[in-house]
Amino acid sequence: MTQTLNPETTLSQLSEQSQEQFVSSLDGIFEHSPWVAERAWAKRPFNSVDSLFAAMIQAVEQASHQEQLDLICAHPELAGKEAEAGTLTKESTGEQRGAGLDQCSPEELVRLRDLNSKYRAQHGFPFVIAVKGLTRYQIMDAVEARLHNKTEDEFHKCLQEIGKIARFRLDAQFSA
């Protein structure tokens, strides 16, 4: 279960937390990947969301290829089996709902799930995109367009999108 900071918790207070508390406070920023916060903790203190974000991104960039792949694979398919089963994280649920993925028609669900399946078969990992500000139609078009990319390019694109997702989540957690 994701534990978020008390609304009054500041970056200064976050920086004073033990590693275990710090990781718990930032659970959910990087989907099912507490190792990112564990490694960023060493870069304390954080005087801005920018510095916290930079430390977390650096942890991802310095991770092994396998750890990066595991991070990508920790992301659920859009409107996939996790959404259908109600097992998405609260962050993913809100993001997918915000993009209207919970309002797909049966035909749209078939199209999106088919695109997800083709993408995974071609690249070996799920399609990842920061859905904030996008419609379900834009998302489906993006999956279709990215099917034609090289797997190495998609690997890096997914990591970039994961960075965007993390930034949105950090901004939401520390919004005034």
Secondary structure, 3 states (H helix, E strand, C coil): CCCCCCCCCCHHHHHHCCHHHHHHHCCCCCCCCCHHHHHHHHHCCCCCHHHHHHHHHHHHHCCCHHHHHHHHHCCCCCCCHHHHHCCCCHHHHHHHHHCCHHHCCHHHHHHHHHHHHHHHHHHCCCCCCCCCCCCHHHHHHHHHHHCCCCHHHHHHHHHHHHHHHHHHHHHHHCCC
